[in-house]
Structure formats: C-alpha cells, structure tokens
Amino acid sequence: MATTATAPTTKSWGGGKSPFNVEYGKVMMWYFLMSDAFTFGAFLISYGTIRFSTNGWPDPNEVFKSFPFAPEGMNAPLVFVSIMTFILIISSVTMVLAVQAGHNMDKKGVVKNLIWTIIGGIAFLSCQAWEWNHLHHEGAWWGSNPFLNHDGTASSTNFTNYFFTITGFHGFHVFSGVIINIIMLIMAVTNKFEERGHYLMIEKAGLYWHFVDLVWVFVFTCFYLI
Amino acid sequence: MSHTAEHNEHAGGGTKEVIKITVYLTVLTIIELLIGFWMIDIPLTSVGLRMGLKGAIVILMMAKAFYIVAYFMHLKHEMKNLIMTIVVPLALFIWFIIAFLYDGNSFKNLRNTYDPYFKEQSTKKVEKKEHGAAGKHEEGKVEEKAAH
C-alpha cells in the first residue's frame, strides 16, 4: 500500500479510495442536472433553429416593455426582467450561504438563509405570474401572437409558443425548487439534520437551486436580450 | 463526521469568495443590460454591429454560467474525475448548436431562393393590430362580431 500513498493523484481508480470523493446522492444530483441541462438545451436549440429559419422576429424591447403599476403605454424595456434576474442571483447567493452554514453545523444560519432563498423564489414566481398575466391580456398565448416582427412584417405564433413553453418549464423548475427548499427548511427547524450529524442534504437542494438560476441566465439572454 | 471534515478541506475561499463571485455576476449582468439598452437605438440595417453585440452578450452569458457552475455549484473544487464526467458529455452542445443553427439558417436561405410565396409573405409590411384583436386576420370578422 505504500505505492498508493506516494502517488495518490494518479491512482484514483486503483481501489482503496473514493474516485469522486463525494457522497452518492451528490453524484446522482449532478447526473440528474446534466440530463435536465440537455432537456433545456433541446428546447433552446429548437427555439434558435426556428428563429434562424425565419426572416423576421419580434423585438423583445417592444414586447417586454411593461412594468407593474406603471401607466398604460409606458416604455420601460429590460427594466422588469433585470429585476427578476437580480432576484434570482441574490437568492442563489443566500443558498450558497445556507450550504456554508450547514458545513459549520450552524442551524440558525441555515434557517435564516433558507428563508431568504424561499422568499427570493416566491418573489421571482410572482414576477413571472404578473408578466404572463400581462402578456395574456395583450393577446399573447400559445397559438396567438399580437406582436409584429421588428421590421414591421407579420409575425408567426412561433415566438409566443416558445416563450411560454420555455419560461413555463423554467418557472415550474423554480416552483419545485421552492418546494424542495421549504422541505429543507422544515427538516432544519425540526432538527432532522442535527440528529444526522450533517447538513449534506442542503448541498443537493442547493445544487438544484443554482441550476435553476443557471438556466435563467440562458433563458434571459435568449428571449429578452438578443 | 468524516464527511464534514473532508468537505471543509476543499470548500474553497468561504464567504469572501461568495462575495467576490456575487460582484462578478452583478457586474456581468449590468454590462449585458447596458449592451441591451444600447442595442435598442441601433437600426436593423446595421446588421454587423447588431450581430457583434449579440455575440458579446453570448460571451458574457457563458462567463456568468462558468462562475455559477464553478463557484456556486462548487464544481471547481471537486475532484477532476467528477468534473470530467460532467463537462465532457456537455461538450456535445458545441456540435448541437452549430449543426442545428446552421441547418435552420440553410432552410431559410433555401426557402427565400425557391419559395417566392414565403419570401413575399415574410417581407410584406402589415399594419399593427389594435389591442385585443389578436389572431383575427380578416377585418370583416371583427365587424361581424361587433354587429352581433
């Protein structure tokens, strides 16, 4: 066994030690997220293919220019969606802090940061609900597109179909993330993790939550910016 | 408890690192938004500049994705074996994106060349419809409904 001790980095698969050095659940969460990344990737690439095969496309600054409680006809492109983006980034930061508090067996820190993360998730979902409702009132829905292309030509329903499908699928992920975080919060408050002696489950919930934030980075860019 | 000890060992820079990455992500997002606001005033005819700015936004997006995965999801501090089993399959995306977008673009060019109806319909300017009249292409239909 002396050889393994002298050259530990080259003998990962030689037996006697864990080649990944993480527990089973975390490896499986990573593989689940990888498959989920392919699902979202397929959606976004399909959207890109259709967009590349069409002559015109609606201008996002024309479609997403509204803001809650603003007077009718106000022109504020990118403002509302940038608030949504920052909400999700900040909730991701509080999730990292919850995971770190878990490493230090700091129950109070875990509970506090999980509550902030859940509030961020609910705030994001509320923003999205408002936006969907607003667009629906303007006549946009699956199979119905009231907007013209940027160059003034007639637009197809591809734009609204992809927008509602992809942001809907992402919103459903945010919703599941909030549910998972609420379960983590209940388990932390009821001392389930203290009894186990570790907070490793928070780490897996954290991975899922960061993935949701990661997908929003792509959705935000593909639909609102370019 | 051995798990906890192992994780602390390669936990990275702690709270200081989290603050640093938060600042990076915020700054990158603000730059993206500034480019977005700039693009509103650039006419559609300057195709090259618009494409260049969109490319810049995509590069900033990839940087944000890297910081989230590497630091928030902690992948940078994992074993190289684990990093490889995740990153190598995702490299398929490089081919997916190039192949599918190229195919979409080629389909557009073929239709513009060989389908005059497609070309005519997609380059004809139309009047903006009034609020709520979505999907109703014939004016007669709207009047008929109003008469009822």
HADDOCK unambig.tbl for C-alpha pairs under 7 A between the chains (distance, minus, plus):
assign (segid A and resid 19 and name CA) (segid B and resid 81 and name CA) 6.87 0.50 0.50
assign (segid A and resid 20 and name CA) (segid B and resid 79 and name CA) 5.75 0.50 0.50
assign (segid A and resid 20 and name CA) (segid B and resid 81 and name CA) 6.03 0.50 0.50
assign (segid A and resid 20 and name CA) (segid B and resid 82 and name CA) 5.45 0.50 0.50
assign (segid A and resid 21 and name CA) (segid B and resid 79 and name CA) 6.80 0.50 0.50
assign (segid A and resid 34 and name CA) (segid B and resid 86 and name CA) 6.93 0.50 0.50
assign (segid A and resid 45 and name CA) (segid B and resid 97 and name CA) 6.33 0.50 0.50
assign (segid A and resid 48 and name CA) (segid B and resid 101 and name CA) 6.37 0.50 0.50
assign (segid A and resid 49 and name CA) (segid B and resid 100 and name CA) 5.78 0.50 0.50
assign (segid A and resid 49 and name CA) (segid B and resid 101 and name CA) 4.88 0.50 0.50
assign (segid A and resid 49 and name CA) (segid B and resid 104 and name CA) 4.66 0.50 0.50
assign (segid A and resid 50 and name CA) (segid B and resid 104 and name CA) 6.25 0.50 0.50
assign (segid A and resid 52 and name CA) (segid B and resid 101 and name CA) 6.31 0.50 0.50
assign (segid A and resid 52 and name CA) (segid B and resid 104 and name CA) 5.08 0.50 0.50
assign (segid A and resid 52 and name CA) (segid B and resid 105 and name CA) 4.90 0.50 0.50
assign (segid A and resid 53 and name CA) (segid B and resid 104 and name CA) 4.40 0.50 0.50
assign (segid A and resid 53 and name CA) (segid B and resid 105 and name CA) 5.00 0.50 0.50
assign (segid A and resid 53 and name CA) (segid B and resid 107 and name CA) 5.69 0.50 0.50
assign (segid A and resid 53 and name CA) (segid B and resid 108 and name CA) 4.30 0.50 0.50
assign (segid A and resid 54 and name CA) (segid B and resid 108 and name CA) 6.00 0.50 0.50
assign (segid A and resid 55 and name CA) (segid B and resid 122 and name CA) 6.27 0.50 0.50
assign (segid A and resid 93 and name CA) (segid B and resid 22 and name CA) 6.99 0.50 0.50
assign (segid A and resid 96 and name CA) (segid B and resid 72 and name CA) 6.29 0.50 0.50
assign (segid A and resid 103 and name CA) (segid B and resid 4 and name CA) 6.41 0.50 0.50
assign (segid A and resid 103 and name CA) (segid B and resid 8 and name CA) 7.00 0.50 0.50
assign (segid A and resid 138 and name CA) (segid B and resid 131 and name CA) 6.38 0.50 0.50
assign (segid A and resid 138 and name CA) (segid B and resid 132 and name CA) 6.09 0.50 0.50
assign (segid A and resid 139 and name CA) (segid B and resid 132 and name CA) 5.54 0.50 0.50
assign (segid A and resid 139 and name CA) (segid B and resid 134 and name CA) 5.62 0.50 0.50
assign (segid A and resid 144 and name CA) (segid B and resid 134 and name CA) 6.67 0.50 0.50
assign (segid A and resid 144 and name CA) (segid B and resid 135 and name CA) 5.98 0.50 0.50
assign (segid A and resid 145 and name CA) (segid B and resid 134 and name CA) 6.55 0.50 0.50
assign (segid A and resid 145 and name CA) (segid B and resid 135 and name CA) 6.88 0.50 0.50
assign (segid A and resid 146 and name CA) (segid B and resid 134 and name CA) 4.83 0.50 0.50
assign (segid A and resid 146 and name CA) (segid B and resid 135 and name CA) 6.89 0.50 0.50
assign (segid A and resid 148 and name CA) (segid B and resid 128 and name CA) 6.83 0.50 0.50
assign (segid A and resid 152 and name CA) (segid B and resid 125 and name CA) 5.22 0.50 0.50
assign (segid A and resid 152 and name CA) (segid B and resid 126 and name CA) 6.28 0.50 0.50
assign (segid A and resid 153 and name CA) (segid B and resid 122 and name CA) 6.30 0.50 0.50
assign (segid A and resid 153 and name CA) (segid B and resid 123 and name CA) 6.04 0.50 0.50
assign (segid A and resid 153 and name CA) (segid B and resid 124 and name CA) 5.59 0.50 0.50
assign (segid A and resid 153 and name CA) (segid B and resid 125 and name CA) 4.33 0.50 0.50
assign (segid A and resid 153 and name CA) (segid B and resid 126 and name CA) 5.50 0.50 0.50
assign (segid A and resid 154 and name CA) (segid B and resid 122 and name CA) 6.85 0.50 0.50
assign (segid A and resid 154 and name CA) (segid B and resid 125 and name CA) 6.92 0.50 0.50
assign (segid A and resid 154 and name CA) (segid B and resid 126 and name CA) 6.04 0.50 0.50
assign (segid A and resid 197 and name CA) (segid B and resid 1 and name CA) 6.80 0.50 0.50
assign (segid A and resid 198 and name CA) (segid B and resid 4 and name CA) 6.87 0.50 0.50
assign (segid A and resid 207 and name CA) (segid B and resid 73 and name CA) 5.66 0.50 0.50
assign (segid A and resid 210 and name CA) (segid B and resid 72 and name CA) 6.90 0.50 0.50
assign (segid A and resid 210 and name CA) (segid B and resid 73 and name CA) 6.48 0.50 0.50
assign (segid A and resid 214 and name CA) (segid B and resid 65 and name CA) 6.05 0.50 0.50
assign (segid A and resid 214 and name CA) (segid B and resid 68 and name CA) 6.68 0.50 0.50
assign (segid A and resid 217 and name CA) (segid B and resid 61 and name CA) 6.64 0.50 0.50
assign (segid A and resid 218 and name CA) (segid B and resid 61 and name CA) 6.93 0.50 0.50
assign (segid A and resid 225 and name CA) (segid B and resid 36 and name CA) 5.78 0.50 0.50
assign (segid A and resid 226 and name CA) (segid B and resid 54 and name CA) 5.81 0.50 0.50
